[in-house]
C-alpha cells in the first residue's frame, strides 16, 4: 500500500472501509488509530482534507493522546492506520506514510499541513530572540529544518 485517495481515507476513518483489500492492499482488517478531539493533528485534517470534516469518526478506533504514542502503537499493530506529524513518523522504522493520491507528505502541495509561526514584537527582537529569529532564516537553519522533516519558514 503506497497511497490512498481522499474519499478512501474518509471512508476508512468513518468505518465504511474495514479491510485494506478494498483500497488495493492485502486482505487485512484496518485498525483505525486517531487522536483525541481538540488535537492539532486532527484539526489539520478537519480543516484541510476534503470531506474529512463531514464524517463521523468510527467508534471502533483507538484514541491516543500524543504523536509519539500514536506512531508507536501504529508500528506495533498489524493493519493500523494513523495520522500525526511527519517528524514523528520518519523516526519510526516500523511505520511508513501513505501518499494522498499522488502527493507525498514531502511534496510542497501536500494538502494536510499545519503551520507554526514565530510571532514577536519588532521592539523585542534583540538579544537571544533576535539571534534566533535571524538564524531561522539562514541556509544552515533551513537545511536542519528540512532534515528534521519539516518545511522551512518563508520570511
PLY file of the C-alpha trace (Angstrom):
ply
format ascii 1.0
element vertex 155
property float x
property float y
property float z
element edge 154
property int vertex1
property int vertex2
end_header
0.00 0.00 0.00
1.58 3.21 -1.06
-1.33 5.61 -1.42
-4.98 6.24 -0.68
-7.34 8.84 -2.09
-9.17 11.45 -0.03
-12.52 9.66 -0.29
-10.93 6.34 0.70
-9.29 7.91 3.74
-12.62 9.39 4.79
-14.30 6.01 4.32
-11.59 4.30 6.38
-11.85 6.77 9.24
-15.66 6.67 9.19
-15.60 2.86 9.32
-17.16 2.31 5.87
-13.99 0.64 4.59
-12.80 -2.00 7.03
-10.28 -4.04 5.02
-7.13 -2.99 3.18
-8.10 -5.15 0.17
-10.91 -2.67 -0.53
-8.33 0.05 -1.26
-5.83 -2.10 -3.15
-3.96 -3.57 -0.19
-3.77 -7.06 1.23
-6.68 -8.88 2.84
-6.26 -7.47 6.34
-8.54 -5.69 8.79
-7.89 -1.96 9.09
-7.21 -0.86 12.65
-8.01 2.84 12.95
-5.94 4.92 15.36
-6.92 8.52 15.92
-6.09 11.47 18.12
-8.38 12.95 20.74
-10.88 15.68 19.91
-9.16 19.06 20.01
-5.77 17.67 18.95
-3.86 19.86 16.48
-3.15 16.98 14.05
-6.86 16.12 13.95
-7.67 19.81 13.50
-5.36 19.97 10.46
-7.18 17.03 8.84
-10.59 18.51 9.61
-9.51 21.79 8.02
-7.51 20.57 5.02
-8.60 17.08 3.94
-11.58 17.27 1.58
-14.59 15.52 3.12
-12.96 14.74 6.47
-14.94 17.35 8.42
-18.17 15.79 7.13
-17.61 12.31 8.55
-18.16 10.84 11.99
-15.01 9.05 13.11
-15.63 5.37 13.70
-16.24 4.33 17.29
-14.15 1.24 16.52
-10.95 3.22 16.76
-8.17 3.60 19.28
-7.74 7.14 20.61
-4.23 8.22 21.56
-3.00 11.28 23.41
0.29 12.12 21.68
2.03 11.72 18.33
4.85 9.55 19.67
2.34 7.15 21.27
0.25 7.14 18.09
3.25 6.23 15.94
4.44 3.60 18.43
1.05 1.88 18.56
0.68 2.05 14.77
4.09 0.43 14.39
3.11 -2.45 16.66
-0.42 -3.01 15.31
-0.96 -5.07 12.18
-3.17 -3.28 9.67
-3.07 0.04 11.53
-3.66 3.45 10.04
-2.94 6.61 11.99
-2.09 10.26 11.48
0.35 12.59 13.12
3.18 14.98 12.49
5.68 13.98 9.83
8.80 14.30 12.03
7.31 11.77 14.47
6.62 9.34 11.62
10.03 9.44 9.95
11.90 8.47 13.13
10.00 5.18 13.47
11.17 2.42 11.13
8.05 0.34 11.85
5.69 2.71 10.04
5.58 4.41 6.66
3.49 7.25 5.38
0.82 6.85 2.76
0.63 9.26 -0.11
-2.67 11.05 -0.67
-3.35 10.21 -4.28
-0.07 11.10 -5.97
1.08 13.52 -3.27
3.67 12.52 -0.69
3.94 14.26 2.67
7.18 15.90 1.49
5.60 17.44 -1.63
5.13 21.20 -1.48
1.47 20.92 -2.49
0.59 18.17 0.02
-2.73 19.39 1.42
-2.61 18.28 5.06
-0.10 20.56 6.70
-0.11 22.65 9.82
1.81 25.85 10.21
3.88 27.19 13.04
4.79 30.83 13.16
7.30 32.89 15.07
5.40 35.86 16.45
7.18 38.71 18.16
7.14 42.45 18.53
9.87 44.11 16.49
10.98 46.09 19.56
11.69 42.76 21.31
13.89 41.41 18.52
17.12 41.76 20.44
19.45 39.53 22.40
18.88 35.78 22.05
15.44 36.24 20.47
16.94 38.44 17.76
19.75 35.96 17.14
17.27 33.10 16.88
14.94 34.96 14.50
17.92 35.83 12.30
19.20 32.25 12.44
15.96 30.56 11.31
16.23 32.40 8.00
19.73 31.12 7.22
20.63 28.35 4.82
22.01 26.28 7.73
18.71 26.50 9.63
16.69 25.66 6.52
18.83 22.56 5.94
18.39 21.46 9.58
14.63 22.05 9.46
14.32 20.10 6.20
16.45 17.26 7.59
14.09 17.09 10.59
11.17 16.52 8.23
9.63 19.98 8.29
9.35 22.76 5.75
11.42 25.88 6.49
9.68 29.18 7.03
9.49 31.85 4.41
10.34 35.33 5.55
0 1
1 2
2 3
3 4
4 5
5 6
6 7
7 8
8 9
9 10
10 11
11 12
12 13
13 14
14 15
15 16
16 17
17 18
18 19
19 20
20 21
21 22
22 23
23 24
24 25
25 26
26 27
27 28
28 29
29 30
30 31
31 32
32 33
33 34
34 35
35 36
36 37
37 38
38 39
39 40
40 41
41 42
42 43
43 44
44 45
45 46
46 47
47 48
48 49
49 50
50 51
51 52
52 53
53 54
54 55
55 56
56 57
57 58
58 59
59 60
60 61
61 62
62 63
63 64
64 65
65 66
66 67
67 68
68 69
69 70
70 71
71 72
72 73
73 74
74 75
75 76
76 77
77 78
78 79
79 80
80 81
81 82
82 83
83 84
84 85
85 86
86 87
87 88
88 89
89 90
90 91
91 92
92 93
93 94
94 95
95 96
96 97
97 98
98 99
99 100
100 101
101 102
102 103
103 104
104 105
105 106
106 107
107 108
108 109
109 110
110 111
111 112
112 113
113 114
114 115
115 116
116 117
117 118
118 119
119 120
120 121
121 122
122 123
123 124
124 125
125 126
126 127
127 128
128 129
129 130
130 131
131 132
132 133
133 134
134 135
135 136
136 137
137 138
138 139
139 140
140 141
141 142
142 143
143 144
144 145
145 146
146 147
147 148
148 149
149 150
150 151
151 152
152 153
153 154
